[in-house]
Amino acid sequence: MESEIPLTLKLGSNEIFQGKGQIRRIESQEEQQKVALELTGGYLDIQKIIAHHDEISLQNRITNGLRDKSDLVPSSYKELISDAVYMLKSARETLDGVEQNLPADEPRRSERIQEIIFECEKVILKRWRDLSQKAMVEVKKMHGDADVIKAAKHYTEKVLTPELTPGASWKRSYEKPLGYPGDFEVMNYAYNLALLGDTAYEKFCHRLGTSTGEFISTRMTLVKQKIAAIMSAAFENQRSEINVASLGCGPAQEVANFLKGHVQPVTANFTLIDQDQDALSYAYQNSYPEVIRLDGKASVNCLHATFLEFLAAGNLFSKLEAQDMIYAVGLVDYLTDRRAKRLVNDLYRNLKPGGTLMIGSMYDSDRSLEWQVEFITDWQLEYRDEDGMLAMAADLPDDATRDLTVDSTGHCIILEVTKPL
């Protein structure tokens, strides 16, 4: 503290300021320190720095934009991308031809186009899955070489991604309009399965994307079934209510679906936690009619929290009652193994005796979605196998039961941990 040190500011390798500063404050953070400096020598000309920055950015954009990075991409991978583009262009040509040949006043024009889209999907989907599996073989070969992976991703985004983004599901996943991947609208695409788009090809591409995201719906069903099992057990034990919390809830479709259509034997209290206010609003409005219909047998409370507060889940859940079930089926996809383990420990502590913790992750296998998600839509996730999932629960008590389930799509793996009574 109070030491005077030389201070240099750089943009990349370009020096834009040189002077001296005195240390006035040091704040310790989780893995680093934040240091506050007071300038004691040199003049910080903001306008000059901005102009310098703009010039450097322009030069970098020109240099990087025109640089040929494809020489690092394996020829076998390029051939695969070429096959995928050829397949999609063939589908576009076929569907465009159908639209042009069907008269505008055809009574069943919309239904006929929809039928043809489904027929194309049957043919293309198998080829697409075969290509995806071959692509994963290529991706596995690239693991460990960051430069090759970066070049291959760049090549994919330039050559293949534009053929798919006419589909709303691919477009939103790639462009990330809310600033984060996998927002609640992307999840809703997988739940609703509507044919979105103005043209047949746009609708076809959207369907191809929702087929890729089929695991979102199957994962939701697994969660809904677990909630039902916990409620049945509570009823058998003559309990009057259960408490269930979802961390990173998104649209919480499983809650609305669970509450829908029947009377609950015990009261179900749901706490939905998310970083996105719009997601919470949607989840609440989607479930509210069922809460009203059940007339006191269900409640849904929404809690807004930042992503950093997610990581300190122990503090977050200390404000809530102990839960019969806590689930976070899409959160650890964005966490390192160390952070994921700490999250599991925090959540386990906030379970009631006999309570269940449900953690979902993208499954690391030969059928992984890594190529489709990361290389095509620039959506980076962590992928885990059985050992990786169990490692998250390694620090929990020995008497906690641990169960693993791979969903029917083979793309998602679920860890269930139950606290002993």
C-alpha positions, 0 to 999 in steps of 0.5 A: 500500500502507498507504494509508487509503481511504474504503470503501462497501459497496452492494447494488445502489444501496443503501448498507449500510456506510460506513467506512474501510479500509487497503490491506494486500495487492494481488494482480495477476490476469489482467485485474484486481487483488484488493485486501485491506483491513483495516477501520480505521473503522466497525463491520461489523454482519454480522447487520444487513447480512444482514437488510438484504440479505434485505429488499432481495432480497425487494423486488427479487424482487417488483418484478422478478417483477411487472414487465411486460417484454414490451412490448420483445418484437417482436410477430412474435417473440411470434406465433412463440412462440404458434405453437410453444406451440400446436403443443406443446399439440396434441401433448400433447392428442393423446398424452394422448388415445392413452394414455387410450384404450389399455386398461391390459391391452393386450398391446402397449400400450408398443410402440403408444405408442412407435410413435405417439410416433415418428409424432408426431415425424415430423410435429412435427419438420419444423414445429419446425425451420421454427419454429426457422429463423424464430426465428433470423431474429427473433433476428438482428434483435435482435442489438445490442440487449441490452434486447430480447434480455433481454426476449425470453429472459425471455418465451420462458422464461415462455411456451415453456420450460414446455411443453418441460421435461416432457422430460428433455433440456430439463429438465436443460439448463434446470435445470443440476443440476450447476451448469454447462450441457451436463453429461455426462448431457446429452451421454449423452441425445444418444448413447443416444436412449432414450425417457425419461419417464413419459408419452407427452408427456414421452417425446415432448418428450425426443425433440424435445430429443435431435433438437436435440442430434443434432450431439453424436453427429455431432461425436463420430463425426467425432472417432472417425474422426480418431482412426482415421485417425491410428492408421492413419497411425502403423501405416503409419509403423511406430510402436508407439503414439499419444498422444491427449488430450481437453480437456473430455472429458465422457463421452468416448463416442468413446473407448469407441466407437473401442476397441470391437469390434476389435484396435488395430494400435498401442497407443492411450494416451488422456488424458481431462481434465475439470472434473467428477469424475463425468464422468471416472468415467463415461468411465473405466468406459465404456471400461475393459472395452475396455481390459481386452479389448485387453490392453495395446494401449490405456490410458485415464488421467483427469486432473481439472482446474478450468476455470481450469486449462483456460484455462492449457492450456500449463501443464496439458499441460506435465505430459504427453507431446507428443500425436499428437492433441489435441481440444477439441470443446465447450470454445471454445463458452464462451470469448471469441475472445481466450481461444480463440486463446490456447488453440489456441496452447497446445495446438498447442505440445504436439503432436508433429510431424505431430500434429493439433489438433481444435477444435469450435464451435457454427456461426453460420449461419441454421440456428444453434441459438442460439434453441433453446439460449440463449433456451429453455434459458438456455444461453449459447454462442459461435457462430462462422463460418468466419472466426471459426474460422480467426481462432483459428489466426491466430498459428500458424506459416504451415506449419501446415495448417488445415482446416474441416468443418461437420458434417452437421447444420449446427450444429457447425464443426470446425477441424483444425490439423496441425503439419508433420513 
